[in-house]
């Protein structure tokens, strides 16, 4: 029983470590979104608060 409990805890720890590793090391590419100040609020659309992408 202790072996099964240890295996479950190990699988859980490894899976969470993998999620943390991927979240810290990955940098998603820029995606198209509404630009701030293009009259989007008047149309009821939302934009990113602060974009990390350079405008094209």
C-alpha positions as CSV (number, residue, x, y, z in Angstrom):
1,X,0.0,0.0,0.0
2,X,2.9,2.4,0.8
3,X,4.4,1.7,-2.6
4,X,1.2,2.6,-4.4
5,X,0.8,5.8,-2.3
6,X,4.5,6.8,-3.1
7,X,4.0,6.1,-6.8
8,X,0.9,8.3,-6.9
9,X,2.7,11.1,-5.1
10,X,5.7,10.7,-7.4
11,X,3.5,10.9,-10.6
12,X,1.7,13.9,-9.2
13,X,5.0,15.7,-8.4
14,X,6.5,15.0,-11.8
15,X,3.4,16.1,-13.7
16,X,3.3,19.4,-11.7
17,X,7.1,19.9,-12.2
18,X,6.6,19.5,-15.9
19,X,3.8,22.1,-16.0
20,X,6.0,24.6,-14.0
21,X,9.0,23.9,-16.3
22,X,6.9,24.5,-19.5
23,X,5.3,27.7,-18.1
24,X,8.6,29.2,-17.1
25,X,10.6,28.3,-20.2
26,X,8.1,28.9,-23.0
27,X,7.4,32.2,-24.6
28,X,4.3,32.2,-26.8
29,X,4.4,34.1,-30.1
30,X,2.5,37.3,-30.5
31,X,-1.1,36.8,-31.6
32,X,-3.3,39.3,-33.4
33,X,-5.5,41.3,-31.1
34,X,-7.2,44.7,-31.0
35,X,-4.9,47.6,-30.4
36,X,-5.6,50.0,-27.6
37,X,-7.1,53.3,-28.7
38,X,-8.5,52.3,-32.1
39,X,-12.0,53.1,-31.1
40,X,-12.6,49.5,-30.0
41,X,-14.3,50.6,-26.7
42,X,-17.1,52.4,-28.6
43,X,-17.8,49.2,-30.5
44,X,-18.0,47.1,-27.3
45,X,-14.7,45.3,-28.0
46,X,-11.9,44.8,-25.6
47,X,-8.1,45.0,-26.2
48,X,-5.0,43.9,-24.4
49,X,-4.2,46.2,-21.4
50,X,-0.5,46.3,-22.4
51,X,0.8,44.5,-25.4
52,X,4.3,43.0,-25.4
53,X,4.2,42.7,-29.2
54,X,5.4,45.4,-31.5
55,X,2.8,46.9,-33.8
56,X,3.0,45.9,-37.4
